[in-house]
Amino acid sequence: MLRLVPATPDEPDVAELIHRHFNLMREQSPPESCHVFSAEALEAQDVHLFALRAEDRAVAIGALRVMQGKSGELKSMHTAVESRGNGYGRVLLRGLVEEARRLGLVDLALETGSSKEHEPARHLYASEGFSECAPFGDYVYDPLSLFMSRKL
C-alpha cells in the first residue's frame, strides 16, 4: 500500500534518498546550474517535505516550497533507483499537487535539467499538465535548466 506522508530529513530512509538525489544532481550539473536543495534547506519553514512509502519504506521523496502569494515550487523529487518503473514518480507528483491544493496554492512551478538524463522527468511533468515557462522567482535563464509550471 502506497502512502504519501509528511517527512523530515532526519528519518534514515528519507535521509538516504535526499543524499542520493543531492549527489546525482551535483554529478549531472555544474555548481552554477545546480539548484538542488540540501537536507538543511528541506527543513526551512516554507518547505514541506513528503515521502511516498510502500509498506514502511520510503520509495520516493518530494517537497513543496511555498513562494510569494499563492504559488509553489516542486523541489527534490526523487524515486529510489531500485523502485523505478513502478509508477511511483507519478503517484508522488499527483500527491504533491493535491498537497499544494490543500495548502491553498493556485499554481506550481519547477526547475529541472534540460539534458537527456532529465528527459523522463520532463515527460512526466508534461503528462501531468506542466508546460514550459520562463524562469521564476530568483532563477535566471540557463541553457542547462528548463522551467515548467501549471495552474492548480
C-alpha positions as CSV (number, residue, x, y, z in Angstrom):
1,M,0.0,0.0,0.0
2,L,1.4,3.4,-1.0
3,R,1.0,6.4,1.3
4,L,2.2,10.0,0.9
5,V,3.2,11.3,4.3
6,P,5.0,14.3,5.7
7,A,8.6,13.6,6.3
8,T,11.7,15.0,7.9
9,P,15.3,14.9,6.6
10,D,16.4,13.0,9.7
11,E,14.4,9.9,9.0
12,P,17.1,7.3,7.9
13,D,15.4,6.2,4.7
14,V,14.4,9.7,3.8
15,A,17.9,11.0,4.5
16,E,19.3,8.3,2.2
17,L,17.0,9.4,-0.7
18,I,17.9,13.1,-0.1
19,H,21.6,12.1,-0.1
20,R,21.2,10.1,-3.4
21,H,19.2,12.9,-5.1
22,F,21.7,15.6,-4.0
23,N,24.7,13.7,-5.2
24,L,23.1,12.7,-8.5
25,M,22.1,16.3,-9.3
26,R,25.6,17.5,-8.4
27,E,27.1,14.9,-10.8
28,Q,24.8,16.0,-13.6
29,S,25.2,19.8,-13.5
30,P,27.9,22.3,-12.8
31,P,27.6,24.1,-9.5
32,E,26.3,27.3,-11.1
33,S,23.5,25.4,-12.8
34,C,22.6,23.1,-9.9
35,H,19.6,24.2,-7.8
36,V,19.2,21.0,-5.7
37,F,18.2,21.5,-2.0
38,S,20.4,20.2,0.8
39,A,18.8,18.4,3.7
40,E,19.1,21.6,5.7
41,A,17.3,23.6,3.0
42,L,14.5,21.0,3.1
43,E,14.0,21.9,6.8
44,A,13.1,25.5,6.0
45,Q,9.8,26.8,7.3
46,D,8.5,27.4,3.8
47,V,9.2,23.9,2.7
48,H,7.0,20.8,3.1
49,L,8.8,17.5,2.6
50,F,7.0,14.3,1.8
51,A,7.9,10.7,1.5
52,L,6.0,8.2,-0.6
53,R,6.1,5.0,1.4
54,A,5.5,1.4,0.2
55,E,4.8,-0.6,3.4
56,D,7.1,1.3,5.8
57,R,9.9,2.0,3.3
58,A,10.4,5.4,1.6
59,V,10.4,4.7,-2.2
60,A,10.3,8.4,-3.3
61,I,10.5,11.9,-1.9
62,G,9.4,15.3,-3.0
63,A,8.9,18.8,-1.5
64,L,6.7,21.8,-1.9
65,R,8.2,25.2,-1.3
66,V,5.6,27.9,-0.7
67,M,6.6,31.1,-2.6
68,Q,5.2,34.6,-2.5
69,G,1.5,34.9,-3.0
70,K,-0.2,31.5,-3.6
71,S,2.5,30.0,-5.7
72,G,4.5,26.9,-5.0
73,E,7.6,25.2,-6.3
74,L,8.2,21.5,-6.6
75,K,11.7,20.5,-5.2
76,S,13.7,17.4,-4.6
77,M,11.5,14.9,-6.5
78,H,13.4,11.6,-6.5
79,T,12.4,8.0,-6.8
80,A,14.8,5.4,-5.5
81,V,16.6,3.7,-8.4
82,E,15.5,0.2,-7.2
83,S,11.9,1.4,-7.1
84,R,11.7,3.0,-10.6
85,G,9.4,1.6,-13.3
86,N,6.5,1.1,-10.8
87,G,4.8,4.4,-11.4
88,Y,5.9,5.8,-8.1
89,G,7.0,9.1,-9.6
90,R,3.6,9.8,-11.0
91,V,1.9,8.8,-7.7
92,L,4.3,11.2,-5.9
93,L,3.7,14.0,-8.3
94,R,-0.1,13.7,-8.1
95,G,0.1,13.6,-4.3
96,L,2.2,16.7,-4.2
97,V,-0.3,18.5,-6.5
98,E,-3.1,17.6,-4.1
99,E,-1.0,18.7,-1.1
100,A,-0.4,22.0,-2.9
101,R,-4.1,22.5,-3.3
102,R,-4.6,21.7,0.4
103,L,-2.1,24.5,1.2
104,G,-4.2,26.9,-0.9
105,L,-1.7,27.3,-3.7
106,V,-3.1,28.2,-7.1
107,D,-0.1,27.2,-9.2
108,L,3.1,25.2,-9.1
109,A,6.4,25.7,-10.9
110,L,9.6,23.7,-11.1
111,E,13.1,23.8,-12.5
112,T,14.6,20.7,-14.0
113,G,17.5,19.9,-16.2
114,S,17.5,20.3,-20.0
115,S,19.8,17.3,-20.6
116,K,19.0,13.8,-21.8
117,E,19.2,12.5,-18.2
118,H,16.3,14.7,-17.2
119,E,14.1,13.6,-20.2
120,P,12.0,11.1,-18.2
121,A,11.2,13.8,-15.5
122,R,10.3,16.4,-18.2
123,H,8.0,13.8,-19.8
124,L,6.3,13.0,-16.5
125,Y,5.7,16.7,-15.7
126,A,4.3,17.4,-19.2
127,S,2.0,14.4,-19.0
128,E,0.6,15.8,-15.7
129,G,-0.2,19.3,-17.1
130,F,3.1,21.2,-16.7
131,S,4.3,23.2,-19.6
132,E,7.4,25.2,-20.3
133,C,7.6,28.7,-18.8
134,A,10.1,31.5,-18.2
135,P,12.4,31.4,-15.2
136,F,10.5,32.3,-12.0
137,G,11.5,33.5,-8.5
138,D,15.2,34.0,-8.2
139,Y,16.1,31.8,-11.2
140,V,17.6,33.2,-14.4
141,Y,17.9,31.8,-17.9
142,D,20.3,28.9,-18.0
143,P,20.7,26.6,-21.0
144,L,21.1,23.7,-18.6
145,S,17.7,24.4,-16.9
146,L,14.1,24.0,-18.1
147,F,11.3,25.7,-16.2
148,M,7.7,24.4,-16.1
149,S,4.5,25.4,-14.4
150,R,0.8,24.6,-14.2
151,K,-2.3,26.0,-12.7
152,L,-4.0,24.1,-9.9
